[in-house]
Amino acid sequence: MILDPLEIVGVDQFTDVGVVLKARFKTRPGKQWQVGREFQRRLKLAFDRDRIEIGYPNIEADRAVLAGRETERRGNGDARPKAGQRSDSPATSPA
């Protein structure tokens, strides 16, 4: 299915969650999607094996803050309600 070795084009962009690299395979006609999915599957397995985490945007943390709920930052960057506070109720401030 793959006609030539993987060609790494280079860094495409830096984002808030990682680096985007451009690469390409030359495949038989109509096989590009199957090859692409298999490449991504193998890449994810390699990341898992080497304990490389895939970044994700912290949209939920921003929504919680904008909604007025009191939150605390966790080590992995997500915002969660403070202990004893329900996630679906607004925060109450101490008097």
QUIWOZI-V47423 format. One line per field, one symbol per residue. ss: DSSP state (H for helix, E for strand, L for the rest). psi: psi as a letter, one per 40 degrees, with the letter a starting at -180 (. if undefined). burial: b if it has 24 or more other C-alpha atoms within 12 Angstrom, else e. Layout:
ss = ???
psi = ???
burial = ???
This chain:
ss = LEEEEEEEEEEEEELLLLEEEEEEEEELLLLHHHHHHHHHHHHHHHHHHLLLLLLLLLHHHHHHHHLLLLEEELLLLLEEELLLLLLLLLLLLLL
psi = dhdiihhhdahdihieeahhihiiihiiheeddddddddddddddddddefhihiiifddddddddeeihiihideeihiiihehieeiiihii.
burial = eeeeeeeeeeeeeeeeeeeeeeeebeeeeeeeeeeeeeeeeeeeeeeeeeeeeeeeeeeebeebeeeebbbeeeeeeebbbeeeeeeeeeeeeee
